[in-house]
Amino acid sequence: MFIVLIFILGLVLGSFYNVVGLRVPENRSIVHPGSHCTNCRKPLRPIDLVPVLSYIFSKGKCRYCAHKVTLLYPAVELSTGLLFVFSYIQFGFSPMLIGSVLIVSLLMIIFVSDLNFMLIPDKILLFFAPMLILYRLWNPTDPWWDAWIGSVIGFGLLFIIAIISKGGMGGGDIKLFALLGLFFGWKGIFLILFFASLFGSVVGILLLILKKVKRKQHIPFGPFIVLAALVVLFWGEPILNWYLK
């Protein structure tokens, strides 16, 4: 029963994370105006706002003007719901469950924002920073300094990369790594950087081969950080244990 409830919670919050990720980068209110079609500006009714199901029943189109709705909306809603459920299955009723839900929430908003605008807004990071700090004070790592060293290393690594690449890494990525280091510790942050670079390289090469992007064209790094962080969140410990052995 609890799995169903946490799945529904994830679906609802995933819908809200879409709004945050799409409005905050443009300095728009997340409250006003209410949800509406981006094409005809028609306010959406409750029947239009049921996560995932509204998209399916409307066949991916606005009910009022038949404008195509991006698949991103139901994808983020469903992904958030499933990640919440997987967090519960993985960590049970524990402090880590709260931390997992918190970090998943941050990552999903970042995914939407960076994918659409190639921007990780400071407002989002500043909102989550106090919560992550309080979480680490309440549920410290072992040893306790691991998280704080991880935050410093996360910030420093991306800062150095940004200098070497002459702006190839954005300021939002640097600050995001500082927060991720606080949550995952110094070993986890190295693992996230490895996987994010790996995923980014593979996808970048494929896009070049398929001629979807041009050489030297910038692509958002945030989605690869998100994917890497989720891998480390759920499988980081066994991966590290396997590597160290």
FIKOLZA-1660 file (N, C-alpha, C; in steps of 0.1 Angstrom, whole numbers, plus 5000, padded with zeros to 4 digits):
% residues 245
   i   px   py   pz ch aa at
   1 5008 4988 5000  A  M  N
   1 5000 5000 5000  A  M CA
   1 5009 5013 5000  A  M  C
   2 5019 5012 5008  A  F  N
   2 5028 5024 5009  A  F CA
   2 5035 5026 4996  A  F  C
   3 5038 5016 4989  A  I  N
   3 5045 5017 4976  A  I CA
   3 5036 5025 4966  A  I  C
   4 5023 5022 4966  A  V  N
   4 5013 5029 4958  A  V CA
   4 5013 5044 4961  A  V  C
   5 5012 5046 4974  A  L  N
   5 5012 5060 4979  A  L CA
   5 5024 5068 4975  A  L  C
   6 5036 5062 4976  A  I  N
   6 5048 5069 4973  A  I CA
   6 5049 5071 4958  A  I  C
   7 5044 5061 4950  A  F  N
   7 5044 5063 4936  A  F CA
   7 5035 5074 4932  A  F  C
   8 5023 5075 4937  A  I  N
   8 5014 5087 4934  A  I CA
   8 5020 5100 4938  A  I  C
   9 5027 5100 4950  A  L  N
   9 5034 5112 4954  A  L CA
   9 5045 5116 4944  A  L  C
  10 5052 5106 4939  A  G  N
  10 5062 5109 4929  A  G CA
  10 5056 5115 4916  A  G  C
  11 5045 5109 4912  A  L  N
  11 5038 5114 4900  A  L CA
  11 5034 5128 4901  A  L  C
  12 5028 5132 4913  A  V  N
  12 5023 5145 4915  A  V CA
  12 5035 5155 4916  A  V  C
  13 5045 5151 4924  A  L  N
  13 5057 5160 4925  A  L CA
  13 5064 5161 4912  A  L  C
  14 5065 5150 4904  A  G  N
  14 5071 5151 4891  A  G CA
  14 5065 5161 4882  A  G  C
  15 5051 5162 4883  A  S  N
  15 5044 5172 4875  A  S CA
  15 5048 5186 4880  A  S  C
  16 5049 5188 4893  A  F  N
  16 5054 5201 4898  A  F CA
  16 5068 5204 4894  A  F  C
  17 5077 5194 4894  A  Y  N
  17 5091 5196 4890  A  Y CA
  17 5092 5201 4876  A  Y  C
  18 5083 5196 4867  A  N  N
  18 5082 5201 4854  A  N CA
  18 5080 5216 4853  A  N  C
  19 5071 5221 4861  A  V  N
  19 5067 5235 4862  A  V CA
  19 5079 5243 4867  A  V  C
  20 5086 5238 4878  A  V  N
  20 5097 5245 4884  A  V CA
  20 5109 5246 4873  A  V  C
  21 5112 5234 4867  A  G  N
  21 5123 5234 4858  A  G CA
  21 5121 5242 4845  A  G  C
  22 5108 5245 4842  A  L  N
  22 5105 5252 4830  A  L CA
  22 5103 5267 4832  A  L  C
  23 5099 5271 4845  A  R  N
  23 5096 5285 4847  A  R CA
  23 5107 5292 4854  A  R  C
  24 5114 5286 4864  A  V  N
  24 5124 5293 4872  A  V CA
  24 5136 5298 4863  A  V  C
  25 5141 5291 4853  A  P  N
  25 5151 5296 4844  A  P CA
  25 5147 5309 4837  A  P  C
  26 5134 5311 4835  A  E  N
  26 5130 5323 4828  A  E CA
  26 5124 5333 4838  A  E  C
  27 5128 5331 4851  A  N  N
  27 5123 5340 4861  A  N CA
  27 5108 5343 4862  A  N  C
  28 5101 5332 4859  A  R  N
  28 5086 5333 4859  A  R CA
  28 5081 5326 4872  A  R  C
  29 5070 5331 4877  A  S  N
  29 5064 5326 4889  A  S CA
  29 5060 5311 4887  A  S  C
  30 5062 5303 4897  A  I  N
  30 5057 5289 4896  A  I CA
  30 5043 5287 4901  A  I  C
  31 5037 5299 4905  A  V  N
  31 5023 5299 4910  A  V CA
  31 5013 5305 4901  A  V  C
  32 5017 5316 4895  A  H  N
  32 5008 5324 4887  A  H CA
  32 5015 5327 4873  A  H  C
  33 5009 5325 4862  A  P  N
  33 4995 5320 4860  A  P CA
  33 4995 5305 4863  A  P  C
  34 4983 5299 4864  A  G  N
  34 4982 5285 4866  A  G CA
  34 4986 5277 4854  A  G  C
  35 4985 5264 4854  A  S  N
  35 4989 5256 4843  A  S CA
  35 4980 5259 4831  A  S  C
  36 4987 5260 4819  A  H  N
  36 4980 5264 4807  A  H CA
  36 4987 5258 4795  A  H  C
  37 4980 5258 4784  A  C  N
  37 4986 5253 4772  A  C CA
  37 4996 5264 4767  A  C  C
  38 5008 5260 4763  A  T  N
  38 5018 5270 4759  A  T CA
  38 5015 5276 4745  A  T  C
  39 5006 5269 4738  A  N  N
  39 5003 5274 4725  A  N CA
  39 4990 5283 4724  A  N  C
  40 4979 5278 4730  A  C  N
  40 4966 5286 4729  A  C CA
  40 4964 5294 4742  A  C  C
  41 4972 5291 4752  A  R  N
  41 4971 5298 4765  A  R CA
  41 4959 5295 4773  A  R  C
  42 4951 5285 4769  A  K  N
  42 4939 5280 4776  A  K CA
  42 4943 5274 4789  A  K  C
  43 4936 5279 4800  A  P  N
  43 4939 5273 4813  A  P CA
  43 4935 5259 4813  A  P  C
  44 4943 5250 4820  A  L  N
  44 4941 5236 4820  A  L CA
  44 4932 5233 4832  A  L  C
  45 4922 5224 4829  A  R  N
  45 4913 5219 4840  A  R CA
  45 4919 5207 4847  A  R  C
  46 4914 5204 4859  A  P  N
  46 4919 5193 4867  A  P CA
  46 4920 5180 4858  A  P  C
  47 4911 5178 4849  A  I  N
  47 4911 5166 4841  A  I CA
  47 4924 5166 4832  A  I  C
  48 4929 5178 4829  A  D  N
  48 4941 5179 4820  A  D CA
  48 4954 5177 4828  A  D  C
  49 4953 5177 4841  A  L  N
  49 4965 5177 4850  A  L CA
  49 4968 5164 4857  A  L  C
  50 4961 5153 4854  A  V  N
  50 4963 5141 4860  A  V CA
  50 4977 5135 4854  A  V  C
  51 4987 5133 4863  A  P  N
  51 5000 5129 4858  A  P CA
  51 4999 5117 4849  A  P  C
  52 5006 5117 4838  A  V  N
  52 5007 5106 4828  A  V CA
  52 4994 5103 4821  A  V  C
  53 4984 5100 4829  A  L  N
  53 4971 5096 4823  A  L CA
  53 4965 5107 4814  A  L  C
  54 4966 5120 4818  A  S  N
  54 4960 5130 4809  A  S CA
  54 4968 5130 4796  A  S  C
  55 4980 5128 4796  A  Y  N
  55 4988 5128 4783  A  Y CA
  55 4984 5116 4775  A  Y  C
  56 4982 5105 4781  A  I  N
  56 4978 5093 4773  A  I CA
  56 4964 5095 4767  A  I  C
  57 4954 5099 4775  A  F  N
  57 4940 5100 4771  A  F CA
  57 4939 5111 4760  A  F  C
  58 4947 5122 4761  A  S  N
  58 4946 5132 4751  A  S CA
  58 4955 5130 4739  A  S  C
  59 4961 5118 4739  A  K  N
  59 4970 5114 4728  A  K CA
  59 4982 5123 4726  A  K  C
  60 4986 5129 4737  A  G  N
  60 4998 5138 4736  A  G CA
  60 4995 5151 4730  A  G  C
  61 4982 5156 4730  A  K  N
  61 4979 5169 4724  A  K CA
  61 4970 5177 4733  A  K  C
  62 4970 5190 4731  A  C  N
  62 4962 5199 4739  A  C CA
  62 4947 5196 4735  A  C  C
  63 4938 5195 4745  A  R  N
  63 4924 5191 4742  A  R CA
  63 4917 5203 4735  A  R  C
  64 4923 5215 4736  A  Y  N
  64 4916 5227 4731  A  Y CA
  64 4921 5231 4717  A  Y  C
  65 4934 5230 4715  A  C  N
  65 4939 5235 4702  A  C CA
  65 4946 5224 4694  A  C  C
  66 4947 5212 4700  A  A  N
  66 4954 5200 4693  A  A CA
  66 4969 5202 4691  A  A  C
  67 4975 5212 4698  A  H  N
  67 4989 5214 4698  A  H CA
  67 4996 5202 4705  A  H  C
  68 5007 5197 4699  A  K  N
  68 5014 5186 4704  A  K CA
  68 5021 5190 4717  A  K  C
  69 5019 5181 4727  A  V  N
  69 5025 5183 4740  A  V CA
  69 5038 5175 4741  A  V  C
  70 5049 5181 4746  A  T  N
  70 5062 5174 4747  A  T CA
  70 5061 5162 4756  A  T  C
  71 5068 5152 4751  A  L  N
  71 5068 5139 4759  A  L CA
  71 5076 5141 4772  A  L  C
  72 5083 5152 4774  A  L  N
  72 5090 5154 4786  A  L CA
  72 5081 5154 4798  A  L  C
  73 5069 5159 4797  A  Y  N
  73 5060 5160 4809  A  Y CA
  73 5057 5147 4815  A  Y  C
  74 5052 5137 4807  A  P  N
  74 5049 5124 4813  A  P CA
  74 5061 5116 4817  A  P  C
  75 5072 5119 4809  A  A  N
  75 5084 5111 4812  A  A CA
  75 5090 5115 4826  A  A  C
  76 5090 5128 4829  A  V  N
  76 5095 5133 4842  A  V CA
  76 5086 5128 4853  A  V  C
  77 5073 5129 4851  A  E  N
  77 5063 5124 4861  A  E CA
  77 5065 5110 4864  A  E  C
  78 5065 5101 4854  A  L  N
  78 5066 5087 4856  A  L CA
  78 5080 5083 4862  A  L  C
  79 5091 5090 4857  A  S  N
  79 5104 5087 4862  A  S CA
  79 5105 5091 4877  A  S  C
  80 5099 5102 4881  A  T  N
  80 5099 5106 4895  A  T CA
  80 5092 5096 4904  A  T  C
  81 5080 5092 4899  A  G  N
  81 5072 5082 4906  A  G CA
  81 5080 5069 4908  A  G  C
  82 5086 5064 4897  A  L  N
  82 5094 5051 4898  A  L CA
  82 5106 5053 4907  A  L  C
  83 5113 5064 4906  A  L  N
  83 5125 5066 4914  A  L CA
  83 5121 5067 4929  A  L  C
  84 5110 5073 4932  A  F  N
  84 5105 5073 4946  A  F CA
  84 5103 5059 4951  A  F  C
  85 5096 5051 4943  A  V  N
  85 5093 5037 4946  A  V CA
  85 5106 5029 4948  A  V  C
  86 5116 5031 4939  A  F  N
  86 5128 5024 4939  A  F CA
  86 5136 5028 4952  A  F  C
  87 5135 5041 4955  A  S  N
  87 5142 5045 4967  A  S CA
  87 5137 5038 4980  A  S  C
  88 5123 5036 4980  A  Y  N
  88 5117 5029 4992  A  Y CA
  88 5122 5014 4992  A  Y  C
  89 5122 5008 4980  A  I  N
  89 5126 4994 4979  A  I CA
  89 5140 4992 4983  A  I  C
  90 5148 5002 4979  A  Q  N
  90 5163 5001 4981  A  Q CA
  90 5166 5004 4996  A  Q  C
  91 5160 5014 5002  A  F  N
  91 5164 5019 5015  A  F CA
  91 5154 5017 5026  A  F  C
  92 5142 5013 5023  A  G  N
  92 5132 5011 5033  A  G CA
  92 5129 5023 5041  A  G  C
  93 5123 5022 5053  A  F  N
  93 5120 5033 5062  A  F CA
  93 5133 5036 5069  A  F  C
  94 5141 5046 5064  A  S  N
  94 5154 5049 5070  A  S CA
  94 5157 5064 5066  A  S  C
  95 5166 5070 5073  A  P  N
  95 5170 5083 5069  A  P CA
  95 5175 5084 5055  A  P  C
  96 5181 5074 5050  A  M  N
  96 5185 5074 5036  A  M CA
  96 5174 5075 5026  A  M  C
  97 5162 5071 5030  A  L  N
  97 5150 5072 5021  A  L CA
  97 5147 5087 5019  A  L  C
  98 5147 5094 5030  A  I  N
  98 5145 5109 5030  A  I CA
  98 5155 5116 5021  A  I  C
  99 5168 5112 5023  A  G  N
  99 5179 5117 5015  A  G CA
  99 5177 5114 5000  A  G  C
 100 5173 5102 4997  A  S  N
 100 5171 5098 4984  A  S CA
 100 5160 5105 4977  A  S  C
 101 5149 5107 4983  A  V  N
 101 5138 5115 4978  A  V CA
 101 5142 5129 4976  A  V  C
 102 5150 5135 4985  A  L  N
 102 5155 5148 4984  A  L CA
 102 5164 5150 4972  A  L  C
 103 5173 5141 4970  A  I  N
 103 5183 5142 4959  A  I CA
 103 5176 5139 4946  A  I  C
 104 5167 5130 4945  A  V  N
 104 5159 5127 4933  A  V CA
 104 5152 5139 4929  A  V  C
 105 5145 5146 4938  A  S  N
 105 5138 5158 4935  A  S CA
 105 5147 5169 4929  A  S  C
 106 5158 5171 4935  A  L  N
 106 5168 5181 4929  A  L CA
 106 5172 5177 4915  A  L  C
 107 5175 5164 4913  A  L  N
 107 5180 5159 4900  A  L CA
 107 5169 5161 4889  A  L  C
 108 5157 5158 4892  A  M  N
 108 5146 5158 4882  A  M CA
 108 5144 5173 4878  A  M  C
 109 5144 5182 4887  A  I  N
 109 5143 5196 4883  A  I CA
 109 5154 5201 4875  A  I  C
 110 5167 5197 4879  A  I  N
 110 5179 5201 4871  A  I CA
 110 5178 5195 4857  A  I  C
 111 5173 5183 4856  A  F  N
 111 5172 5176 4843  A  F CA
 111 5163 5184 4834  A  F  C
 112 5151 5188 4838  A  V  N
 112 5142 5196 4830  A  V CA
 112 5148 5210 4827  A  V  C
 113 5154 5216 4836  A  S  N
 113 5159 5230 4834  A  S CA
 113 5171 5230 4824  A  S  C
 114 5181 5221 4826  A  D  N
 114 5193 5221 4818  A  D CA
 114 5190 5216 4804  A  D  C
 115 5181 5206 4803  A  L  N
 115 5177 5201 4790  A  L CA
 115 5171 5211 4781  A  L  C
 116 5162 5220 4787  A  N  N
 116 5155 5229 4779  A  N CA
 116 5162 5243 4778  A  N  C
 117 5170 5247 4787  A  F  N
 117 5176 5260 4787  A  F CA
 117 5191 5260 4788  A  F  C
 118 5197 5248 4790  A  M  N
 118 5212 5247 4792  A  M CA
 118 5216 5256 4804  A  M  C
 119 5208 5255 4814  A  L  N
 119 5210 5264 4826  A  L CA
 119 5205 5257 4839  A  L  C
 120 5214 5257 4849  A  I  N
 120 5210 5252 4862  A  I CA
 120 5209 5265 4871  A  I  C
 121 5197 5270 4874  A  P  N
 121 5195 5282 4881  A  P CA
 121 5200 5282 4895  A  P  C
 122 5206 5293 4900  A  D  N
 122 5211 5294 4913  A  D CA
 122 5199 5293 4923  A  D  C
 123 5187 5298 4919  A  K  N
 123 5176 5297 4928  A  K CA
 123 5172 5283 4932  A  K  C
 124 5173 5274 4923  A  I  N
 124 5171 5260 4926  A  I CA
 124 5181 5254 4935  A  I  C
 125 5194 5257 4932  A  L  N
 125 5204 5251 4941  A  L CA
 125 5204 5257 4955  A  L  C
 126 5201 5270 4956  A  L  N
 126 5200 5277 4969  A  L CA
 126 5188 5272 4977  A  L  C
 127 5178 5268 4970  A  F  N
 127 5166 5262 4977  A  F CA
 127 5170 5249 4983  A  F  C
 128 5177 5240 4976  A  F  N
 128 5180 5227 4981  A  F CA
 128 5192 5227 4990  A  F  C
 129 5201 5237 4989  A  A  N
 129 5214 5237 4997  A  A CA
 129 5211 5236 5012  A  A  C
 130 5202 5244 5018  A  P  N
 130 5200 5243 5033  A  P CA
 130 5194 5229 5037  A  P  C
 131 5185 5224 5028  A  M  N
 131 5179 5211 5032  A  M CA
 131 5190 5200 5031  A  M  C
 132 5199 5200 5022  A  L  N
 132 5210 5190 5021  A  L CA
 132 5219 5192 5033  A  L  C
 133 5222 5204 5037  A  I  N
 133 5231 5207 5048  A  I CA
 133 5225 5201 5061  A  I  C
 134 5212 5205 5063  A  L  N
 134 5205 5200 5075  A  L CA
 134 5204 5184 5075  A  L  C
 135 5202 5179 5063  A  Y  N
 135 5201 5164 5062  A  Y CA
 135 5215 5158 5066  A  Y  C
 136 5226 5164 5062  A  R  N
 136 5239 5158 5065  A  R CA
 136 5242 5160 5080  A  R  C
 137 5237 5171 5086  A  L  N
 137 5239 5173 5100  A  L CA
 137 5231 5163 5108  A  L  C
 138 5219 5160 5103  A  W  N
 138 5210 5150 5110  A  W CA
 138 5215 5136 5108  A  W  C
 139 5220 5133 5096  A  N  N
 139 5224 5119 5092  A  N CA
 139 5238 5120 5086  A  N  C
 140 5248 5122 5095  A  P  N
 140 5262 5123 5090  A  P CA
 140 5267 5111 5083  A  P  C
 141 5277 5113 5075  A  T  N
 141 5284 5102 5069  A  T CA
 141 5294 5096 5079  A  T  C
 142 5300 5084 5076  A  D  N
 142 5310 5078 5084  A  D CA
 142 5323 5076 5076  A  D  C
 143 5333 5084 5079  A  P  N
 143 5334 5095 5090  A  P CA
 143 5326 5107 5086  A  P  C
 144 5323 5115 5096  A  W  N
 144 5315 5127 5094  A  W CA
 144 5320 5137 5084  A  W  C
 145 5334 5138 5083  A  W  N
 145 5340 5148 5074  A  W CA
 145 5339 5144 5059  A  W  C
 146 5336 5131 5056  A  D  N
 146 5335 5127 5042  A  D CA
 146 5327 5135 5034  A  D  C
 147 5315 5139 5039  A  A  N
 147 5305 5147 5031  A  A CA
 147 5311 5161 5028  A  A  C
 148 5317 5167 5038  A  W  N
 148 5322 5181 5036  A  W CA
 148 5334 5181 5027  A  W  C
 149 5342 5171 5028  A  I  N
 149 5354 5170 5019  A  I CA
 149 5349 5168 5005  A  I  C
 150 5338 5159 5004  A  G  N
 150 5332 5157 4991  A  G CA
 150 5327 5169 4984  A  G  C
 151 5321 5178 4992  A  S  N
 151 5315 5190 4987  A  S CA
 151 5326 5199 4982  A  S  C
 152 5337 5200 4989  A  V  N
 152 5349 5208 4985  A  V CA
 152 5355 5203 4972  A  V  C
 153 5357 5190 4972  A  I  N
 153 5363 5183 4960  A  I CA
 153 5354 5185 4948  A  I  C
 154 5341 5183 4950  A  G  N
 154 5331 5184 4939  A  G CA
 154 5332 5198 4933  A  G  C
 155 5332 5208 4941  A  F  N
 155 5333 5222 4936  A  F CA
 155 5346 5224 4930  A  F  C
 156 5357 5220 4936  A  G  N
 156 5370 5222 4931  A  G CA
 156 5373 5215 4918  A  G  C
 157 5369 5203 4916  A  L  N
 157 5370 5195 4904  A  L CA
 157 5364 5202 4892  A  L  C
 158 5351 5206 4894  A  L  N
 158 5344 5212 4883  A  L CA
 158 5350 5226 4880  A  L  C
 159 5354 5233 4890  A  F  N
 159 5360 5246 4888  A  F CA
 159 5373 5246 4880  A  F  C
 160 5381 5236 4883  A  I  N
 160 5393 5234 4875  A  I CA
 160 5390 5230 4861  A  I  C
 161 5381 5221 4859  A  I  N
 161 5377 5217 4845  A  I CA
 161 5371 5229 4838  A  I  C
 162 5364 5238 4845  A  A  N
 162 5358 5250 4838  A  A CA
 162 5369 5259 4833  A  A  C
 163 5380 5261 4842  A  I  N
 163 5391 5269 4838  A  I CA
 163 5399 5263 4826  A  I  C
 164 5402 5250 4827  A  I  N
 164 5409 5243 4817  A  I CA
 164 5402 5244 4803  A  I  C
 165 5389 5241 4804  A  S  N
 165 5381 5241 4792  A  S CA
 165 5376 5255 4787  A  S  C
 166 5380 5265 4795  A  K  N
 166 5377 5279 4791  A  K CA
 166 5362 5281 4789  A  K  C
 167 5355 5277 4800  A  G  N
 167 5340 5280 4800  A  G CA
 167 5332 5268 4795  A  G  C
 168 5339 5256 4792  A  G  N
 168 5332 5245 4787  A  G CA
 168 5323 5239 4798  A  G  C
 169 5325 5243 4810  A  M  N
 169 5316 5238 4821  A  M CA
 169 5310 5250 4828  A  M  C
 170 5297 5250 4829  A  G  N
 170 5289 5262 4835  A  G CA
 170 5290 5263 4850  A  G  C
 171 5287 5275 4855  A  G  N
 171 5288 5277 4869  A  G CA
 171 5277 5269 4877  A  G  C
 172 5266 5266 4870  A  G  N
 172 5256 5258 4877  A  G CA
 172 5261 5244 4879  A  G  C
 173 5268 5238 4869  A  D  N
 173 5274 5225 4871  A  D CA
 173 5283 5224 4883  A  D  C
 174 5291 5235 4884  A  I  N
 174 5301 5235 4895  A  I CA
 174 5294 5235 4909  A  I  C
 175 5284 5244 4910  A  K  N
 175 5277 5244 4923  A  K CA
 175 5269 5232 4925  A  K  C
 176 5263 5226 4915  A  L  N
 176 5256 5213 4916  A  L CA
 176 5265 5202 4922  A  L  C
 177 5278 5202 4917  A  F  N
 177 5287 5192 4921  A  F CA
 177 5291 5194 4936  A  F  C
 178 5291 5206 4940  A  A  N
 178 5293 5209 4955  A  A CA
 178 5282 5203 4963  A  A  C
 179 5270 5204 4959  A  L  N
 179 5258 5198 4966  A  L CA
 179 5259 5183 4965  A  L  C
 180 5262 5178 4954  A  L  N
 180 5262 5163 4952  A  L CA
 180 5274 5157 4961  A  L  C
 181 5285 5165 4962  A  G  N
 181 5296 5160 4970  A  G CA
 181 5292 5159 4985  A  G  C
 182 5283 5169 4989  A  L  N
 182 5278 5169 5003  A  L CA
 182 5270 5157 5006  A  L  C
 183 5263 5152 4996  A  F  N
 183 5254 5140 4997  A  F CA
 183 5262 5127 4996  A  F  C
 184 5270 5126 4985  A  F  N
 184 5276 5114 4982  A  F CA
 184 5290 5112 4988  A  F  C
 185 5297 5122 4993  A  G  N
 185 5310 5121 4998  A  G CA
 185 5320 5121 4987  A  G  C
 186 5333 5121 4990  A  W  N
 186 5344 5123 4980  A  W CA
 186 5345 5111 4971  A  W  C
 187 5343 5099 4975  A  K  N
 187 5344 5088 4966  A  K CA
 187 5333 5088 4956  A  K  C
 188 5321 5091 4961  A  G  N
 188 5309 5092 4952  A  G CA
 188 5310 5102 4942  A  G  C
 189 5316 5114 4945  A  I  N
 189 5317 5125 4936  A  I CA
 189 5326 5122 4924  A  I  C
 190 5337 5114 4927  A  F  N
 190 5346 5110 4917  A  F CA
 190 5339 5100 4907  A  F  C
 191 5331 5091 4913  A  L  N
 191 5323 5082 4905  A  L CA
 191 5313 5089 4897  A  L  C
 192 5306 5099 4902  A  I  N
 192 5297 5106 4894  A  I CA
 192 5303 5113 4882  A  I  C
 193 5315 5119 4885  A  L  N
 193 5322 5126 4874  A  L CA
 193 5326 5116 4863  A  L  C
 194 5331 5105 4867  A  F  N
 194 5335 5094 4858  A  F CA
 194 5323 5090 4849  A  F  C
 195 5312 5087 4855  A  F  N
 195 5300 5082 4847  A  F CA
 195 5294 5093 4839  A  F  C
 196 5293 5106 4844  A  A  N
 196 5288 5117 4837  A  A CA
 196 5296 5119 4824  A  A  C
 197 5309 5119 4826  A  S  N
 197 5318 5121 4814  A  S CA
 197 5317 5110 4804  A  S  C
 198 5315 5097 4809  A  L  N
 198 5314 5086 4801  A  L CA
 198 5301 5087 4793  A  L  C
 199 5290 5089 4800  A  F  N
 199 5277 5091 4793  A  F CA
 199 5277 5102 4783  A  F  C
 200 5282 5113 4787  A  G  N
 200 5283 5125 4778  A  G CA
 200 5291 5123 4766  A  G  C
 201 5302 5116 4767  A  S  N
 201 5311 5112 4756  A  S CA
 201 5304 5103 4746  A  S  C
 202 5297 5093 4751  A  V  N
 202 5291 5083 4743  A  V CA
 202 5279 5090 4735  A  V  C
 203 5271 5097 4742  A  V  N
 203 5259 5104 4736  A  V CA
 203 5264 5114 4726  A  V  C
 204 5275 5122 4730  A  G  N
 204 5280 5132 4721  A  G CA
 204 5285 5126 4708  A  G  C
 205 5292 5115 4709  A  I  N
 205 5297 5108 4697  A  I CA
 205 5286 5103 4688  A  I  C
 206 5276 5097 4694  A  L  N
 206 5264 5092 4687  A  L CA
 206 5257 5104 4679  A  L  C
 207 5256 5115 4686  A  L  N
 207 5249 5127 4680  A  L CA
 207 5257 5132 4668  A  L  C
 208 5270 5132 4669  A  L  N
 208 5279 5136 4658  A  L CA
 208 5277 5126 4647  A  L  C
 209 5277 5113 4649  A  I  N
 209 5276 5103 4639  A  I CA
 209 5263 5105 4632  A  I  C
 210 5252 5107 4640  A  L  N
 210 5239 5109 4634  A  L CA
 210 5236 5123 4628  A  L  C
 211 5246 5131 4630  A  K  N
 211 5246 5145 4625  A  K CA
 211 5234 5153 4631  A  K  C
 212 5232 5150 4644  A  K  N
 212 5222 5158 4651  A  K CA
 212 5228 5171 4657  A  K  C
 213 5241 5171 4659  A  V  N
 213 5248 5182 4664  A  V CA
 213 5260 5184 4656  A  V  C
 214 5266 5197 4656  A  K  N
 214 5278 5200 4649  A  K CA
 214 5290 5199 4658  A  K  C
 215 5302 5197 4652  A  R  N
 215 5314 5197 4660  A  R CA
 215 5315 5210 4668  A  R  C
 216 5319 5209 4680  A  K  N
 216 5321 5221 4689  A  K CA
 216 5308 5227 4694  A  K  C
 217 5297 5221 4690  A  Q  N
 217 5284 5226 4695  A  Q CA
 217 5282 5222 4709  A  Q  C
 218 5277 5231 4718  A  H  N
 218 5275 5228 4732  A  H CA
 218 5263 5219 4734  A  H  C
 219 5264 5209 4742  A  I  N
 219 5252 5202 4746  A  I CA
 219 5251 5202 4761  A  I  C
 220 5240 5202 4767  A  P  N
 220 5239 5203 4782  A  P CA
 220 5245 5192 4789  A  P  C
 221 5253 5194 4799  A  F  N
 221 5260 5184 4807  A  F CA
 221 5251 5179 4819  A  F  C
 222 5242 5188 4822  A  G  N
 222 5233 5185 4834  A  G CA
 222 5226 5171 4833  A  G  C
 223 5220 5168 4822  A  P  N
 223 5213 5155 4822  A  P CA
 223 5222 5143 4824  A  P  C
 224 5235 5144 4820  A  F  N
 224 5244 5133 4822  A  F CA
 224 5249 5133 4837  A  F  C
 225 5250 5144 4843  A  I  N
 225 5252 5144 4857  A  I CA
 225 5241 5138 4865  A  I  C
 226 5229 5141 4861  A  V  N
 226 5217 5135 4867  A  V CA
 226 5217 5120 4866  A  V  C
 227 5219 5115 4854  A  L  N
 227 5219 5100 4852  A  L CA
 227 5230 5094 4860  A  L  C
 228 5242 5100 4860  A  A  N
 228 5254 5095 4867  A  A CA
 228 5251 5094 4882  A  A  C
 229 5245 5105 4887  A  A  N
 229 5241 5106 4902  A  A CA
 229 5231 5095 4906  A  A  C
 230 5222 5093 4897  A  L  N
 230 5212 5082 4900  A  L CA
 230 5218 5068 4900  A  L  C
 231 5228 5066 4891  A  V  N
 231 5235 5053 4891  A  V CA
 231 5242 5052 4904  A  V  C
 232 5249 5062 4908  A  V  N
 232 5257 5062 4921  A  V CA
 232 5248 5061 4933  A  V  C
 233 5236 5067 4933  A  L  N
 233 5227 5067 4944  A  L CA
 233 5223 5053 4947  A  L  C
 234 5219 5045 4936  A  F  N
 234 5214 5032 4938  A  F CA
 234 5224 5020 4937  A  F  C
 235 5235 5023 4930  A  W  N
 235 5245 5012 4928  A  W CA
 235 5259 5016 4931  A  W  C
 236 5261 5028 4936  A  G  N
 236 5275 5033 4938  A  G CA
 236 5283 5024 4948  A  G  C
 237 5277 5020 4959  A  E  N
 237 5285 5012 4968  A  E CA
 237 5290 4999 4963  A  E  C
 238 5281 4991 4956  A  P  N
 238 5286 4978 4950  A  P CA
 238 5297 4981 4939  A  P  C
 239 5295 4992 4932  A  I  N
 239 5305 4995 4921  A  I CA
 239 5318 4998 4927  A  I  C
 240 5318 5006 4938  A  L  N
 240 5331 5010 4945  A  L CA
 240 5337 4998 4951  A  L  C
 241 5329 4989 4957  A  N  N
 241 5334 4977 4964  A  N CA
 241 5341 4968 4953  A  N  C
 242 5334 4967 4942  A  W  N
 242 5340 4958 4931  A  W CA
 242 5353 4964 4926  A  W  C
 243 5353 4978 4924  A  Y  N
 243 5365 4984 4919  A  Y CA
 243 5377 4983 4929  A  Y  C
 244 5374 4985 4942  A  L  N
 244 5385 4985 4951  A  L CA
 244 5390 4970 4953  A  L  C
 245 5382 4960 4951  A  K  N
 245 5387 4947 4952  A  K CA
 245 5395 4942 4939  A  K  C
% end
